[in-house]
């Protein structure tokens, strides 16, 4: 003889919600944080709010994408605004994820004049004090990136 099981509304909604949460948690985003792709090199150009190249300093990329093993990255900015950050394949792998972009002008006395050209929100300070609005996703592009700062 067949049994008929009746569920009250509360139990049915709970089961439905758990099922949906299970589907969403396994089906969204990347398949695994451990399987994050690596890129051998990141390069591009840093532009001032005026559109001209930033003629020195250091670019800092701080991971914000949640990928495991992603580290802070940095590279020198050349006189034409270009930069290159390379992986050394051992302890400096470049994980293809989202990064916040900051600029450091503290390393060389000749870059002090550039401080007035770079808005404070990009300058290398503790992340809690200033929030950048410049991001890069290395999973989408790691070659020929153009990073243009905005005023303010």
N, C-alpha and C positions, 0 to 999 in steps of 0.2 A: 504494500500500500504506500502511496506517495505521501510524504509529509509536506505541509506547506508551512514555511517559516515566515512569520510576519515581523517586520522591524518597525520600531517606532521612528518617527521623524528624526529625533535627536541621534539615534544610533546610525541611521542611514546616512545622515549628513556627516557624521564623524568618519565613517568608513570612506565616503566619497572624498572628503578633504584629505585624508591620509593617502589615498590612491593618487590624487592629483599632485600632492607634495612629492610623492615618490617619483612620479613621472617628470616633474619639473626639475628636481634636484639631480636626476641622472641625465636629463636631455639637454640642458642649457650649458652654454660656454664650451670651453675646450674639454676634450675627453679626459684629460688628466693634467694637473699642474706639473707633474714630473716630466711630461712629454713636451715641454715648451721648446720651441725651435731656437737654435742659436744662429747668429749671423757673424761672419768673420770680421766685418768692418762696418763702421757707421761714418758717413761723411756728408758734408753739406756746407751751407753758408749761413752766417748769423748777420741779420740786418737790423739796423737801428730803426726807431719809429719813423725817421725821415726817409727810409728806404736805402740809405747808404750802408756800406759794410762796416761792421764793428772791427776796428783795426788793431785788435790785440785782446789779451785776457785769456780766460780759460772757460770752457763750457763744461757745465756739470749736469749730468743726467741722473735723476733720482727715481728709482722704480716706484711705480704706483699701481701696477697692474695685477699684483698679487701672485705673480709667478714665483715659484721656488727658485732659489739660487740666483735670482736677479740681484745685481750689486750696483752700487753707485758707480758711474762711469765719468771720466773726465778726459779732456784733451785741450791742447793749446789752440787758440784762435790766431790764424795768421793775419798778416797786414791786409790781405784782400778779403778778410771775413770768413775764409774757408777753415774748416776743421776736419780732422780725421781721428777716429778712435779705433784702434785695432785690438783684436783678441790675440792673446798669446797661447791660446788653446790649452793652457794648464790651469792657472788659477784666475784667469781674467776672461772667462767666457762671457760673451755678450748675448744675453737672453732677449729674444724678440717679444717684448711686452710694451706696455705703456710706461713712459717716463715723463716726469716734470723737468722742465729746463730752467736752469739758473746760470748766472754769469758771475765769475769771480774776477775781480780786478785788483786783488790785494797782493798778488805774488811779485809784481814787478813795479818799481817806482815810476817807470815811464808810462804806466797805464793809469796813473792817478787822475790825469786829465780826462780820461774817458768816463770816470764815475758820474760826472754831471750829465753825460749823454745817455746813460743806461738807467731807465726807471728803477726805483728802489725795489719794486716787487720782483725783479729778476736778480738782484744782487745776492751774492752768496752770504746769506745769513741763516739763522735757524729757521727751519720751515714753519715753525709755529708763529714767528713774527711777521713773515711776509708770505703771501700766497701768490704764486705765479699763475698766469693764465696761458702759458705757453707749454704745450704738450707735444710729444712725438710718440707714435706707435710704430715700433721697429718691425712688427709683424706685417705692417702694410707697406712701409718704405724705410730702407736703411741707406740708400744711395742717392745722393743729390738732393738731400733735404734742404729746404729753405725755411729758416726760422726767423720770422719778422716780429720784433717786439712792438708793442703798442704803447702809446703815451699813458701816463698816469700811474 
